[in-house]
Amino acid sequence: KTVKARVWRPSSPGFVFPEMEPNSKLGKYLESKDDFGIALAGGGERGFALAHGVVRALREAGILERARYLSTTSGSILLSLPMYYQTQDSLENFLGSSLPPQDLSDEVLTSPITGSAIQNLTYLPKKPKKQSDADQTVSSDQPPSSLRGAGSAFQTFDEEGSPHEMFDWLSR
């Protein structure tokens, strides 16, 4: 068998990125966008949570739709993959709305205003069963007890400690 590879040399004079080549439908679409990209880092579930907030804020500021590229890695892929491929919700409904910190509560953080990206997670953290509310001390700089976990926005283990798939709703 023969393997053919295509090599791009962006530093060559007259170089055109493959997606911008003449007669490319994608190129015509991308030309309508500003020439910049957004890069989101990973970090597992924290990367997902950060990417969700950043993308939501960029959309609300009118910047997201102007970007030509969006690059994601690791945990931020947990947001970008369903954002691009799910067909159930508009981008606005998928991302939800931002709220000022004083309006946040356990009820709000698990309500539809957070967007279907959050609502369709198959596991949201619950208060630990082994520790009563009376035993918990909460300072003003800590998140609500139902959101405290292993230091991340979402836990991926069920109440029995078994691993739990967060995104199995994508396959529905």
Backbone hydrogen bonds in HBPLUS format (Angstrom, degrees):
<---DONOR---> <-ACCEPTOR-->    atom                        ^
c    i                          cat <-CA-CA->   ^        H-A-AA   ^      H-
h    n   atom  resd res      DA  || num        DHA   H-A  angle D-A-AA Bond
n    s   type  num  typ     dist DA aas  dist angle  dist       angle   num
A0012-SER N   A0009-ARG O   2.92 MM   3  5.61 167.2  1.94 125.7 129.9     1
A0015-PHE N   A0012-SER O   3.16 MM   3  5.51 148.3  2.27 139.0 134.5     2
A0020-MET N   A0017-PHE O   2.79 MM   3  5.33 154.2  1.86 120.5 129.4     3
A0021-GLU N   A0018-PRO O   3.31 MM   3  5.39 169.5  2.32 108.8 110.3     4
A0024-SER N   A0021-GLU O   3.19 MM   3  5.74 135.4  2.40 142.0 140.8     5
A0028-LYS N   A0024-SER O   3.04 MM   4  6.39 154.4  2.11 151.7 157.1     6
A0029-TYR N   A0025-LYS O   3.15 MM   4  6.46 156.7  2.21 146.5 152.3     7
A0030-LEU N   A0026-LEU O   2.80 MM   4  6.05 166.4  1.82 156.9 161.0     8
A0031-GLU N   A0027-GLY O   2.87 MM   4  6.00 146.0  1.99 147.9 156.1     9
A0032-SER N   A0029-TYR O   3.05 MM   3  5.57 147.0  2.16 110.1 119.4    10
A0033-LYS N   A0030-LEU O   2.94 MM   3  5.25 159.8  1.98 111.5 118.1    11
A0034-ASP N   A0066-ARG O   2.84 MM  32  5.51 140.8  2.00 147.7 160.5    12
A0036-PHE N   A0034-ASP O   2.97 MM   2  5.81 133.5  2.19 105.6  92.1    13
A0068-ARG N   A0036-PHE O   2.85 MM  32  5.67 149.2  1.94 163.3 173.4    14
A0038-ILE N   A0069-TYR O   2.94 MM  31  6.21 149.8  2.03 133.1 140.3    15
A0071-SER N   A0038-ILE O   2.77 MM  33  6.16 165.3  1.79 161.3 166.5    16
A0040-LEU N   A0071-SER O   2.82 MM  31  6.19 162.3  1.85 164.3 169.7    17
A0047-GLY N   A0043-GLY O   3.23 MM   4  4.26 150.7  2.32  91.3  94.6    18
A0047-GLY N   A0044-GLY O   3.04 MM   3  5.13 118.5  2.44  96.3 111.3    19
A0048-PHE N   A0044-GLY O   3.06 MM   4  6.49 148.1  2.17 145.8 154.9    20
A0049-ALA N   A0045-GLU O   2.93 MM   4  6.20 164.5  1.96 148.4 151.9    21
A0050-LEU N   A0046-ARG O   2.82 MM   4  6.00 166.1  1.84 153.8 157.5    22
A0051-ALA N   A0047-GLY O   2.86 MM   4  5.88 163.8  1.89 144.6 150.1    23
A0052-HIS N   A0048-PHE O   2.85 MM   4  6.00 158.3  1.89 151.4 157.7    24
A0053-GLY N   A0049-ALA O   3.12 MM   4  6.38 161.6  2.16 146.7 150.6    25
A0054-VAL N   A0050-LEU O   2.87 MM   4  6.09 165.4  1.89 158.5 163.0    26
A0055-VAL N   A0051-ALA O   2.83 MM   4  5.86 172.6  1.84 155.0 157.6    27
A0056-ARG N   A0052-HIS O   2.99 MM   4  5.99 156.4  2.05 141.4 148.7    28
A0057-ALA N   A0053-GLY O   2.95 MM   4  6.10 162.4  1.98 145.8 150.6    29
A0058-LEU N   A0054-VAL O   2.85 MM   4  6.09 160.6  1.89 154.5 160.2    30
A0059-ARG N   A0055-VAL O   2.91 MM   4  6.05 151.9  1.99 145.8 153.3    31
A0060-GLU N   A0056-ARG O   2.95 MM   4  6.21 163.7  1.98 151.7 156.1    32
A0061-ALA N   A0057-ALA O   2.95 MM   4  6.13 138.3  2.12 141.3 152.5    33
A0063-ILE N   A0058-LEU O   2.86 MM   5  5.10 145.4  1.98 163.7 160.6    34
A0064-LEU N   A0058-LEU O   3.17 MM   6  5.09 161.7  2.20 106.7 108.2    35
A0062-GLY N   A0059-ARG O   3.01 MM   3  5.13 158.3  2.06 106.4 113.3    36
A0066-ARG N   A0063-ILE O   3.02 MM   3  5.30 144.9  2.15 107.7 118.5    37
A0067-ALA N   A0064-LEU O   3.24 MM   3  5.55 146.7  2.36 106.8 115.4    38
A0076-SER N   A0073-THR O   2.96 MM   3  5.58 133.3  2.18 160.1 149.5    39
A0077-ILE N   A0074-SER O   3.00 MM   3  5.56 148.6  2.10 114.4 123.9    40
A0078-LEU N   A0075-GLY O   3.00 MM   3  5.43 143.6  2.14 107.4 117.1    41
A0079-LEU N   A0076-SER O   3.09 MM   3  5.40 150.1  2.18 102.9 111.6    42
A0080-SER N   A0076-SER O   3.03 MM   4  6.40 170.4  2.04 152.3 154.0    43
A0081-LEU N   A0077-ILE O   2.91 MM   4  5.56 169.3  1.92 145.1 148.4    44
A0083-MET N   A0079-LEU O   3.03 MM   4  6.06 150.3  2.12 148.0 157.2    45
A0084-TYR N   A0080-SER O   2.96 MM   4  6.06 153.9  2.02 151.5 154.8    46
A0085-TYR N   A0081-LEU O   3.07 MM   4  6.16 160.9  2.10 151.9 157.7    47
A0086-GLN N   A0082-PRO O   2.87 MM   4  5.06 157.4  1.92 133.5 136.9    48
A0094-PHE N   A0090-SER O   2.83 MM   4  6.00 152.0  1.91 151.0 160.0    49
A0095-LEU N   A0091-LEU O   2.95 MM   4  6.07 164.4  1.97 153.4 155.7    50
A0096-GLY N   A0092-GLU O   2.96 MM   4  5.89 150.0  2.05 143.6 152.2    51
A0116-SER N   A0093-ASN O   2.94 MM  23  6.26 156.5  2.00 139.4 146.6    52
A0117-ALA N   A0094-PHE O   2.98 MM  23  5.30 160.4  2.02 142.7 140.7    53
A0097-SER N   A0113-ILE O   2.83 MM  16  5.76 164.3  1.86 174.5 176.1    54
A0103-ASP N   A0100-PRO O   2.90 MM   3  5.63 159.7  1.94 126.8 133.2    55
A0104-LEU N   A0101-PRO O   3.11 MM   3  5.41 168.0  2.12 115.2 118.6    56
A0109-LEU N   A0105-SER O   2.92 MM   4  6.07 166.7  1.94 158.6 162.0    57
A0110-THR N   A0107-GLU O   3.35 MM   3  5.48 150.6  2.44  99.2 107.5    58
A0111-SER N   A0108-VAL O   3.08 MM   3  5.01 166.4  2.10 112.0 112.1    59
A0114-THR N   A0111-SER O   3.13 MM   3  6.06 167.1  2.15 128.3 131.2    60
A0115-GLY N   A0112-PRO O   2.99 MM   3  5.51 163.4  2.02 117.6 123.0    61
A0118-ILE N   A0115-GLY O   3.15 MM   3  5.73 138.2  2.33 112.0 120.6    62
A0119-GLN N   A0115-GLY O   2.96 MM   4  6.18 173.3  1.96 150.5 152.8    63
A0120-ASN N   A0116-SER O   2.89 MM   4  5.48 154.9  1.96 136.3 139.9    64
A0121-LEU N   A0118-ILE O   3.12 MM   3  5.52 166.9  2.14 115.1 118.6    65
A0122-THR N   A0166-MET O   3.10 MM  44  5.13 167.0  2.12 135.4 139.4    66
A0135-ASP N   A0132-SER O   3.02 MM   3  5.33 137.0  2.21 104.2 115.7    67
A0136-GLN N   A0133-ASP O   3.15 MM   3  5.25 148.5  2.26 101.0 110.3    68
A0142-GLN N   A0139-SER O   3.08 MM   3  5.54 168.6  2.09 121.1 122.4    69
A0147-LEU N   A0144-PRO O   2.84 MM   3  5.46 155.4  1.90 119.4 127.7    70
A0148-ARG N   A0145-SER O   3.28 MM   3  5.17 149.6  2.38  96.6 105.2    71
A0164-HIS N   A0156-THR O   2.83 MM   8  5.25 151.3  1.92 143.2 137.8    72
A0158-ASP N   A0162-SER O   2.76 MM   4  5.40 157.0  1.81 157.8 159.2    73
A0161-GLY N   A0158-ASP O   2.85 MM   3  5.25 160.6  1.89 117.0 122.8    74
A0170-LEU N   A0167-PHE O   3.20 MM   3  5.93 167.2  2.21 119.4 122.7    75
A0171-SER N   A0168-ASP O   3.24 MM   3  5.81 152.0  2.32 111.4 117.7    76
A0172-ARG N   A0169-TRP O   3.13 MM   3  5.33 160.7  2.17 106.4 112.4    77
